[in-house]
């Protein structure tokens, strides 16, 4: 779902890989439909429906009748086939995904720093500031920044707070660990 949202024309932070034969939206030539993401999300509805059918198979009559078997004969192979297809699609989607870091950075910068409010709050709490006080001060600065168009760092300074580094890298504390795990998984898959 997130990939579908990030592919919207006005966001365009990522985009599904396309072949030269891809046409796009039939009514809006500028639009690049997230067809693979849509297919994966749509099939998730089917799997949730299969889960419901299997949950209804839980209560059993004495000495189990054949009503359960009729459901299981359809649901189990279909669900496994759909799930396998989803995993295959998702793998291909991620492998060919185009990522636009400049668009991502522009979206972060458009907030004038308000996106870092959680980081500032965490820093204040780590410094021993009482939670309610820290929250209210950061919230006041964020509100002033959002309403008046003021830079968040300047709004924090007006509240008497000197923030630490307000950059996207603050959110990437464990990115190397995650990247290493993904690389190990990819290596094991070969």
C-alpha positions, 0 to 999 in steps of 0.5 A: 500500500505504501508503495502505491501511495509513494508512486502518486504523481504528486509524490513520486518518491518511488516508481515500479520498474517499467518495460518500454511497452508500458503505456500508463493510464488510459485517461491520464497520459502523465500517470504511471499506474502502480499495477504490480503494487495494486495486484499485490494489495488486491490479492491480499483481500483474497487471502484475508477472505480465505483466512475467514473461510478457514476460521469458520472451519475451526468449530467441529461437529462431533466426529468431524463431518465433510463440510470442513474438507470441502473448504480446505480442498479449495482454500489451501491450494488456492491460498498457497498459490496466491501467496506464492504469486504475491511473494514473486511479484513483490520480489520483482517489484522491489528488485526493479523499483526506482527510488528518487531520493531527491523527491524524498528529501524535498518532501522532508524539507517541505515540513521545515523540520517539523518531521524531526519532532519525535527526535527532539522529544527523544533527545529531551527525554534522554536529557531527563526532561519530564515527559509532559513538559518535553512533549508540550514544548516540542508540540508548541514549536511544531504548531508554530512552525506549521501554522506560521511557516517558521523553521522548526529549529527557529521555533524550538529556539524560541521555546528555549530548546537547542536541538541536536542535528535535525537531518534524515540521518537521525532516523537511520540509526539501524539502517546498516544492520537492516541492510546487512541482514537483507544482503545476507538473505540475498546471498543465501537465496543464490 
